[in-house]
Amino acid sequence: MALGGYPDMELADARKAARAKRTLVDAGRDPLLEKQSEIYAQLKASAAKKARGKFKELAEDWYETEIKGGRLKHPAVRRRYLDNYMIPEFGDTVPADITPAMAARLLARVGKKAPTAGNDLLRHMRRVFRFAVRRQLMTSSPVADLNLSDAGGQESARQRSLSRDELERLFKALRGSPSFGGTNLLTIKLLLALGVRKGELLGAKWSEFDLYGATDLGPVWRLPARRTKTAAPLSIPLAPSVVGWLKSLREVACGSEFVLPKRRRDRRRRALHVGIDTLNAALASVDHGLDEFTLHDLRRTMRTHLSSLGIRSEVAERCLNHKLPGLQGVYNTHDYFVERKDALETWTALLLEIERGERKVTPMRSRRSHH
């Protein structure tokens, strides 16, 4: 058996080790077998200790290994499901002790309140527990036999959009709520006026904006491809009122690089802008009296009102940064910037009227018929 390597082991040390091993042989023992047994015992003890680690350690290992260093566009989404659901529920539990019943209870609780979130949680849990099985921390995944019926159920396409009267009531309730705040109100108005996704606005940086119209395009928000769902950049024209709202936000941003900087100290320092759930929580605290709606429904609200204003379908779709369907999307690469600018200015004017309780803006098709 090998005793060591020269020059790390001196000759005198090698002779001393050899005599010790010879003593074991003389006593009828196998020094090589004993060394292998010792190594195996150490590995077994290490594996046992690792297997008794807590779920929160597994979760962090999974996030660092598969999410943080990967190419996902929105790793913060996975982080949120860990922090909001899985770690609070299983954090101090040994992964091998997590049963299908425990997982099903969490999924049912989340799915009852937010079906989409419940279904997404199931998908993320599958990935975490598959990772645990590969690391031999569990013999099987507790969610392997669970499906959507155990979470949020089969989802159907949402149809919810807010009518003109509902928007008027919403604005009135938001202005009258002492807890909602002016910054949250401006954020809601920007989501409606621009039609962007919530994450795109919350993660926006001032470097993406030209509020003073330094080019022929006028005031514009250049939304980079890395932050869009379609992986396509979009130059968004800014109506004068929108520019005013953004300048107001910049005054309260206190020099932050983000349009909507984080308002509270985050001990994990995972994001420097407003959290993805902050606006949801603020809106949930307002007694607006409307039928249930989500912040994403504001995009559908904008799209619906663009149609009612007579905006052409392809222009309205590009306002939402949707790819045009079929061959039109393949051959028509025009971004409709000028048309989108007119559409967004008309839509913003309507929003302002709704907020004031007025009715002046007429659809584009009606205005064209008067000429």
N, C-alpha and C positions, 0 to 999 in steps of 0.2 A: 504494500500500500504506500501511496505517496505521503510523505510527512510534511512537505513544504517546498518552497522554491528558493533557489539560490539567486541572488545574494540576500534576499529578504530573511532567510533562515541561515544563521551561521552554522558551520560544520559542528561546532561543539554542541549547539542546541539540537542539531539533527541526531547526534550520537545519544544525547540524553533522552530524546523522544523515542529513539529506536529501542533503547534499553527498557523504557517503560512499556512499550508495546510487546517486547519479548517476554517481559514478566507476565503479561496477560496470557500470552500463548502458553507459557510454561504452566499456567494455572488452568489450562484447558478452555480458555475463552478466545473468541474471535474478535480482535480489535477492529477489523474492517466492518464486520457486521454490527458491532456496537456503535461505531461512528455513524453508519447509515441509519440505525435505529434512533440515535440521538437527533439527527437531522430531520427524520420523519416526525418525531415527537414535537420538535420545534415548529415545523410546518403545520402540523395538526393543531397545535395550540394557537398559532397565529390565525389559522382559518376559523377556529372556534370563536376566538375573540372577535374577529371581523364579522362573523355570522351573528353575533350577539350585539352588534352595533345598532344604533337607533335609525329609524326611517329618515330622520332629518339629515343624517350623514350620507345615507344612500341618495337622497334627493339632491344634495349639493354635489355629490360625485357625478351623478347623471347630468346635472346642468353644466358642470365644468367640462365634462368629457364630450357630451353629445350636442349640447346647445350653444354654449358660449363660444366654443372654438369652431363652430360650424358656419355654414353659409346661409343660415336662415335670415330673412329680411326683418323679422319681428321677434327676436328672442325674448323681448320683454313680455310677450303674451304668455309664453311658457313659464316665465318667472312669476307672473301674476297668479297662475293657477297653482303653482307650488305654494306661494306665500298666503294666498287667500283660502285655499281649500285643503290641499293634501298635508302640508306641514302642520297646520293647526289641528287636523284630525288624527294624523298618524305619527307626528313628530317624535314622540318619546317611546314609540312602539317598535319592537324588534321586527324587521320586515317579515321574517318567517312566521311571526305570530298574527299577521294580518290575514283575516279570513274573508271569503267571498261575502259573507253576511255583513261584515264591517264596511267593506267597499260599497256594497249595495245600499246600505243606509245613507252613506254620504252622497252617493249619486242621486238617490231618491229625494233627499232633502234639497239639494241644489236644483235638480230638474223640476221639482214642483214649483219653485219660485222663478226659475229662469231656464226654460227647456233647452235653449241653444247652448247656454253655459254648461248645463248638465251633460249634453252630448259631447261638447268639446272636452270637458273634464274626463269623460270616459276614454276618449282618444289619447289624451296626455297620460292618463294612468296606465294604459296599456303599454306605452313606451317605457315608462319608468319601471314597471314590474318586469317587462321583458329584459331590460338592462340588469335588474337584480338577479334574474334567473341565469343570465349569461355569466354574471360574476359569482354564481353559486352561493348567493345569499338566500335564495329561495329555491325550492324544488319545482314550484309551479306558480303561475300568476293567479292571484285571487280574482282577477277580472276576465280571465280567459273565456269563461262561459257566459259573461254578461253581455247584453246588447242594448240597443237604444231604448227598448221598452223598460229597462231598469234605470234609465237616466231621464232624458227629456222627452223620449218618444219620437215618433216619426215627425219630422218638421215639414210644414207646408210653407210655400212662399208667402211672405207677409204682404199685405195690401194696405197697411195703415198709412194714411197721410192726413195732415191737418188742414181743414178747410180755412177759408178766410176768417170766418167768425171764430173758429177755434184759436187761430193765431192771435186774433185781437184779445180774446180772453186770456190766452197764455201770457202775452206781453203785459197785460194789466196785472195779472197775478204775480209775475216775476218782479215788476216794479214795486208792487205793494208788499213784497216779502222782505222783512228786515234782515233775514239771515242769508238771502241769496247773494246779494252783493253786486256792485256795478261791473266788476270784471267778469263774473259769470254771465251777466246779461249780455255784455259785449261778445262773449264767446258764443253764446246761443245765436246772436244776430249774425255773427260771421259764418257760423255753420250753415245757417239758412241762406245767407246772401251768396256764399261762394260754392256751396254744394260739395265741399270737400269731405273726406272721411274724418272722423274725430281724431284718430291718431295722426293724420297728416297735419292738422291744425295744432294739436297739442305739442307736437315735436318741431314746429316751425321755428327757424332762426331768423334774426333780423337780416343776416347776410343774404337771405333768399329774396329780400324785398327791395324794390325800387319805388319808394313812396313819392318821389318828386318827378318822375317821368324823365329820366336822364336820356332816354332814347325816343325814337319815333313811336314806339309802342305806347308811350305814356306810362302812368303808374302800373306796375305789374308785380306779380308774385311768381317767381320762377321755381316751381316745385320740382326738385330733382327726382330722377328716375328711381334712385335707391330708396325713396320714401313713399313710392306709390304702389298700389296693389297690382297695377298692370305693368310695372317695371318700365313705364314710359314717362318721360318728363312732360311737364305741362306748364306753359306760360299762361297765368290766369290774370286777365285784365281786372283792374281794381276801379270800381266806381268811386266818385268823389266822397260819398258818405262812408264807404268802406275804408278809404284812406284816412278819413277823420277818426273812425273807430280805432284803427291801428295806431295812429299817432297818440291817441289817448292811452292805449295799452303800453306804448313805449315810455310814456311819462311815469307809469307806475312799475315798470320793469326794473327800475333801479340799476341800469347798466348791464343787466343780464343779456347773454347772447340769445336767449330764448324769448319769443313773443309772450309766452305764458310760463314764467319761471315757477319753480316749486315754491309753495308758500310756507311750508313747514319743514323743519329739519328732518332729514331722512337718515336714520342711523346706519342704514345700509348703503346710502349714497348711490343707488342704482340708476336714478334718473334725476336730471337737474331741471326738468320741466314738470308742469302739473301732471299728476298721476292720471292714468287712463280711467280710473273709477271716481275721481274727485268730482267731476261735473255730474255724473250720474247720481251720486249721493246728495249733492246740493239740490238737484232737480227733484229728487224723491222727497225732500223736506218741504216742498212748496205745495200748498193745497190749491191746485188750479182747477179742480173739479172736472177735468177732461177725461174721456176714456183713455185707457192705458196706451202709451206710446213710448218708443225708445228714441234715443238720440239719432240712431241710424235712420229712423223714419223721417227725420228732417231732410235727408237727401231725396227721399221719395216725395216729400211735400214740395220741395223745390221743383223737381221734375214735373210733377202734376200741374203746378201753377205756370211753369214755362209753357206747357201745352195750352193751358187756358188763355195765355197771353198771345197765342198765335205763333210761338217760336217753332221754326221748322224742326222736325224730329232729329235730323242729323246734327243740327246745332245744339239742341238740348242734350243729346247724348254726349257730345264732346264737352259740354259744360260740366258734366259729371265725370269726365275723363274715362268714358266707356269707349271701348273699341267698336267701330262700326261693324255691323253684321255682314257675313258672307263675302261675296266678291267686292262689295263696296268697301269693306275694310281692307281688302288686299290692294285694290287699285286706287282708292281715294285716300291719299296721304295729306290732303289739305287739312289744316288744323282749325279753320274757321275763326281765327282770332278776332277779326273785325266784327264778324257776325256775333260771336260770343260776347264781345264788348257791348254791343247794342242790347243783346238779350239780358246780360247781367245788370246793366244800368236800368233797363225797364223793370226788371224783377226787384231790384233794390228800391226803386221808387215806389213800387207797390208795397213792399215791406214797410217802408216809412209811413205810407198812408194807413196801412193796417194798424201800425203801432199808434198812430194819432187818432184812429177811428174815423178816417175819411174814406171817400170813394171817388177818386178822380182818374186814376190810370186806366186807359182803355187798351184792349188787346191790339197787337201789332196789325193783325189782319183788318181790324176795324179802322185803324188809322190810315192804312193803305187805301181802303175803299173810299175814304173821304177826299183823297187827293185827286 
